[in-house]
């Protein structure tokens, strides 16, 4: 299931999905939480930007530098049990709410700007696609090259697991946005 093409398709479609969901909504809908202690759509996108930015820092550090010493090969990629579990709990199929750690908390509502957030979100997807293009071109084995988790660096993850976590995490929050829009 996890291949470079899977990730390319996921990050490419993320740009289309976010715009289909929110381009036509007004700022009030974008910035109004659906209930007390729930995030508004803008906060959800801000959270995704923060999460993606942290992961991209470790991915870019590994992939955009000299890759001559990195393992070569291609997918499909497999992940160990603990990372399959982590991917599952950040995916839309996992229905239980998960707490957010402080580095991934969204901006305050007063600081949210719809067009800026969408532009930043699009740029992040392009950064993922640039990394995947280089990994494909250089035949990097995303399943065998490891990096430290961006928040807990002692926890090692394959590049593939980093891509998988963020692709699934975005889909989870797209579903959350769909639910908010269905209620409004």
N, C-alpha and C positions, 0 to 999 in steps of 0.2 A: 504494500500500500504506500509506504513512504518512499518516494523517489524524487529526484530533482524536478521532474515534470509535475508531480503532485503539488510540490511547494510553489512552483511557478504559477500553476493554475490558481492555487489558493490566494496568493498575494496579488495576482492580476485581478481576480474576481472581487477581492476585498474593496478595491477602489470603486468598481462599478456598484457593488452592493451598498456601500456607505452613501453614495450619492443618490441611488434610487430611494434609500430610506429617508434621507434628511434634506435633500436640496429644496424640496417644495414646502417644508414646514417653516413657520414663522419663528422669530426669536423667542417669543413667549413660550411656545411649545418646546423649543430647543433647551431653554433654560429653566423650566419649571419641573421640579421633582414630582413624580406621580403620587407620592405619599411621603409622610414623615419618615426620615431616616433612609430614604431611597434616593439614588442618584438620578439626576435629570440626564437627558440625552447628551448634552454638552459635557457633563462630568464623566459619562461613560467614555466618550471619545478622548477626553483628556487623560483618563486612566489608561486607555489603550496606548496613547502616545508615550506616556511615562514608562509603561512596561516595555513596549517595543524599543524605546530609546536605550534602556538599560541593556537589553539583550543584544541590540545592534552594536553597542560598544565592544562587547567581547567578540562577536562574530566578525566585525570589520577588522579588529585588531589581528585576528587569526587569518582571515581570507585575503585582505587587501595588501598584506605585507608579502614578504618573500615566502612562497609556498613550495619551493623546491624540495624541502625536507619533509613535507607532509605526505601522508599515506595516499596512494592513488587507488582508484577503483570507482565503482558506482553502485547504485541501489539495485533492488529495493533494500532499505535499511531496516534493521531490527533494533529495538530498544529493550534494555533490561526491565524486569518487572517494575521496579520502583519508578522508572521514568514512564513506562506505559500507564501506571496508576496516576502519575502527575498529569500526563496529557489528558487522561480520562476526566479528572476532576476539574480541569479548566475548559472542557468541551461543552457544547450545548446539550449533549445527551445526559450529563450529570445535573440533576435537578436541584440538589441541595445548594444553598447559598454558601459561599466561601468567604471568610474574612480577608480583607485586603491589608497587606503589610504596609507600614508607613511610607516607604519609598515609592509605592505605587498609588498613593492617594491622589485623587484628581485636584486640579486647581479649584479655588473657591469660585462659586457661581458668578460673582461680580467680575471675575477676571476672564470669563469665557467669551470668546468671539468666534462665532460660527464659521465665518469665512477663513479666519486664521487657522482654526482647528482642522478644518477640512483640507486646507492646503498642506498643513504639516502632516496630516494623516496620509495624504497622497504621496508626499515626499518620502515618508517612511516606507511605504510599499515599494517605491522605486529603489530605495536603498536595498531592501531585501532582494529585489529582482536583479540588481547589479551584482550582489554577492553570489546569487545562484547562477548567474551567467558566467561569472569568473570560475566558480567551482566546476561548472559543467565543461567549460573550455579547457580547464587545466586538469580535468578528470580527478578532482579531489574526492576522496571517499568520506562523505559526510558522516557516515556511521562509525568510522574508526578514529577520526580526529576529535580530540577532546579539548574542552575549555572549562574554566571554572564558572559555576553559576554566577550571574552578575551581582547578586545580593549576598550569597553564601559561597564564596570562591573555593572553599574546601570541597564542596560538592561538585564533582566532575560530571559533565554532560557532553554527549557527542554534539557536533554541529547539527546533525539531523534532529536530535531531540530538541535543541533550541528552536529550530525552525518549526517543528511539529507543535511545540507548546504554544508558540505565538499564533500560528495558523488556527489552531483549535480555539484558543482564547478569544481571538477576534470573532470567530463564528458564534461563540457563546454570547458575546456582548451584542452582536447583530440581532440575535434572537431576543435579547433583553430589550433592545430598541424597538423591535417589531411589537413586542408585548405592550410597551408603553404607548406606542402609536395606536394600537388596537383599542386601548382604554380611553384615548382622548377624543 
